[in-house]
Amino acid sequence: MGWTYEKAGVSLARHWEMHSVAREVIHELADELGVRLMEGGFTRSINLGNYEITLHTDGVGTKSMIAWSTGGLEVIGWDCVVGNVNDMACDGFVPIAATDYIAISNNDADAVGKVLKGIKDAAARAGAVLLGGETAIMPDLVNGVDVSCTVLGIRKVRAVGKAEVGDVAIGIESSGLHMNGYTLARKALLVGTT
């Protein structure tokens, strides 16, 4: 019997319920402010004349546990930026700026420096200026390191249609696990398949 998210301690039903709650809050505030949100596949954006902007936030999740134990901290900095850039690119946005959030369990400046090198390298590759961020040392809350980024993207206003019969989808094979699925992958690979 193989591993599932449920067996790994993650309820996908509750996860999607949390997304629904967040969506309600987002739309409630937009309505209160009189702001029209444009909905993409991975992002929401607002109109600024001839342009739309989006802010996209994501983190590396439990991949940081593997990076912490193996010393591969530059990788999670890189993946954090790239994961955000990939999501906004799916909606046609070009990244222009990024910020980071690094929470760490101790005063390990070398570890933070490695994460930041990965963030800097990925931001440079994407053409996004790194505007700064936050580093928090929280031994009572964090075990190891947690990393997230927010990326600002821009695109010209354009008419976007819905997918229709006859449209072509292009799929590119993944080079492996990047940011998502590590809770399940860790359980399946490190504990076994029973």
Secondary structure, 3 states (H helix, E strand, C coil): CCCCCCCCCCCHHHHHHHHHHHHHHHHHHHHHHCCCCEECCCCEEEEECCEEEEEEEEECCCHHHHHHHHCCHHHHHHHHHHHHHHHHHHCCCEEEEEEEEEEECCCCHHHHHHHHHHHHHHHHHHCCEEEEEEEEECCCCCCCEEEEEEEEEEEECCCCCCCCCCCCCCCCCCCCCCCCCHHHHHHHHHHCCC
